[in-house]
């Protein structure tokens, strides 16, 4: 088990390749302040390391994240400076979305604003039954930025996205699942155990195959079906040359579980 020290995050890497990042400002409901913003932006080199197979995000205490620290919006900003500053999180969420590894959000409580935007940039979202999810930016005269609008509408559709963003309504885990916002809902006390079980299952899959199918699934939403099929063929031709593919065939013939190494 490997640990890396941050001021606002806890980072843990298990021997089987599960990197868990815990947002660690429980006294502020894990609101993303300036320090956390820059520490999140520093994560990609750690997460891209070959020993990391699966990434999990969760929050310390009773919240996943209450969003951006309100003090950020009390400053006097030149509009170009604010846009440049926003790109710190925008770029991090984009890199997370395109990281060629499964990324899971274990939503243990409140997830709103930038906290929900973080969850939206993950591949899978598992929620505690008591979790509350939504966007409340309109209450301070703003909107869900850094991917909040564009990722949210793609998941739940325009009608639901408009209703929830217009009203600022927070939904519980079961409702979020019904809307397609989260994949699974668990009792609060079992959320992390269930998340680890899923992560462990994914560590036993072929890393390159998971990474490329993630890229294809992301890209399929932006290209026509003809182009999508060409991309599938190109990705498959790459995977056919890997040692993991050869191991998978051998394991199938020998009737045993495959041992994938990511090569």
N, C-alpha and C positions, 0 to 999 in steps of 0.2 A: 504494500500500500504506500503510495507516494503522496506527500502533501506539499503544496506551494503556498507561501504566505502572502496574503493581501490584507488591505485595511478594511474593505467593505464586503469581501467575498470569502467564502471558504471553498477551497479546491481540493478534491480528493480523487486519486486515481487508484483503483483496485488492481490486483495482479491479473485479473481476467479482462482488463481493458475498459472498465466503466469509469468515465470521468464525471464526477458529480460536482456541480457548481451551486453553492447555496448563497443566495443573496442574504447578507448578514448585517442588516440594520433593523433588527426587530423592534427597537424602541420607536422607530419612525415608519413602521409597517413596510420596511424594506423599500422605501421611496428611493429613487435613483438620483443621488446628489452628484455633484461634480466629480468627487473621487470615484464613486462607483461607475460613472459614465466612462472615465478613462481606464479603469481597471477592466471593465467589460471589453473595451476596445483593444486591450492588450492580450485577450485570451486566445485569439485564433492560432498563433504559433504553437501554443500548448495543445490545442484541440486537433491540430493538423498532424501531430506527431504519430508515427505508425503504431505506437503501443496503445493508442486510444482507439477503441472499437466503437463505443457508444457514448453519447453525451447526455447527461441529465441536468436539468435546471430545476431548482426548487427554492423555497424561501424559509428563512428561520422564523420561528414563532408562529403567529396566527395569520400571517399574510404571505402570499406569493410576492406581490409588490403592488403598492398603492400608486405607482406611476412616478412621474417626474417630481422631484422636490419642488414645492410651490415657490421657493425662493428664486428659482431660475426665472420665473415669469414676473417677478417683482422688479427685476433689473431694467434699466434703460438700455435698449438695444438699437443699434443701427440695423436695419433690415438685412443688409448683406452679411453682417457679422452673425446675426441670429441664424441665417440659413447655413452659413459655414459651420457654426457650432452644432446645429442639428445633424449635420452629416456625420458627426462622431458616432451617434447611435444608428443612423440610417445605414452607414457603411458596415457597422458591426452586424446588424440584423441581416443585411444582404449576404454577408460572408457566412453567417450561421445557416441561412437558407440554402446556400450553395455548397456548404461543407459536405464532402462526399462520405458522410457517415450519418447514421440515424441520430437525431436529436430529439429528446423527449422533454416535455414540460410536465412536471409533477405539481399541479396547481393546488396547493394546500390551504388556500384561503382567498382573501381579496386579491383580485387581479384586475387592475384598471389602468387606463392611460398607458404609459410606456411599459408597465408591467404586463398588460395584456398584449401589447405590441411585441414584447419579447416572446410571449407564448405563441403568438401567431407566426413568428419566424421559425418556430420549431416544427419538426415533421409530425410528431404525435403529441397530443395533449391529453393527459389523464388528470381527472379532477376529483378532489374530495367532495363528498355529498354536500358539505356545508360551504363549499367555495362560492364566491360571488364574483361574477365576471360582467364587465361592461365598460362603456366609455362615458365619462362625465365631463368632458372638456367644455361642453356648451355652458356649463354652470359658471365658468370663468371666461366665457366669450371666445372660446377657441374651438379647435376641431382635432380629431385624432390624426396626428401627423406621423412621420417616420414609418410609414407603411400601415398605419392603423386603418385608414380608409381602404386602400387598395387591396390589402390582404384580407380584411374583414369581409368585404363585399364578395370576394371570390369564394369564400367559405360558406357564407350563409345566404347569399343572393341579395339583390338590391332592395327588395321590399322589407326584409327583416333587418338589414343593415340600416336602412333609413329610419325604421321605427325605433331601434335601440339607440342609435346615435342621436336622433332628434329628441327622444324622451329622456335619455340618460339612465334608463332602467337597468338595474343590475339583476342578472339571472343566476339561479343556483345551478349546481352541477348537473342535475337531471335535465333541467330545461336546456342548458348549454349542449348537452348530448343530443337532445331531440332536435335542436336547431342545426346540428352538424358542426358546432363550434369546438366541441371536445370529442375524443374517440371513446373514452370509457370513464365511468364514475365508480368510485369505491367508497366504502365507509372511511371516515377520517383516519381512524386508527390503522387501517391497512394500506393506505395510499402508497407510502414509500416502499413497503414490502412488495406490493404488486408491481410497482414501477421497477424495482430491482429485478424481479422475476422476468419481466418483459425484456429489460435490458440484457440480462444474462442469456435469454433465448436468442437475442439478436447478435450477441458476441459469437454464437456458434454458426452464424451464417457467413458466406463468403464475402469478405469486406469489399473487394472490387465490384462484385455483382451488386451489392447493396448501394454502393456509391454511384455507379452508373445508372441504375434504375431510378435512383432519387433524382439525378440530373434530368433523365428523360421525362419523368413524371412532372417535374417543374416546367420543363421546356414545352411539353405537350400542350400546356395551356396557352402558349403564345404562338404556336405555329399551326399550319394547316395539317390535316391528317396525312397527306401525301409526304410532306417533309418529315412528319413524325415517324412514319414507317422507314424512311431512309436512315434517320438517326438511330432507330432501333437496330437496323441491320449493321450499321457501323459499330455500335456498342457491342453487339453480339460477336462480331468478328474479332474485337479486342479480347473479349472474355474467353473465346475459344483457344487463345494462345496462352492462357495463364496456367500456372501450376495448380491453382485451386480447382480449376475445371478438371484437370487430369485426376486430382485427388478425389473429386466428387464422383467421377466415373468409376475409379477403382473401388471406392467405398460402396457404391451401388452394387457392383459385381460381387464384392466380398461380404455384402449384407452387414455392414457396420456403419456407425456414425462417421461422417467425414471429419477430418482434422484440417481446417483451413488456416493458412498462414498469411494471407493477404498478398500473395505473389502469383 
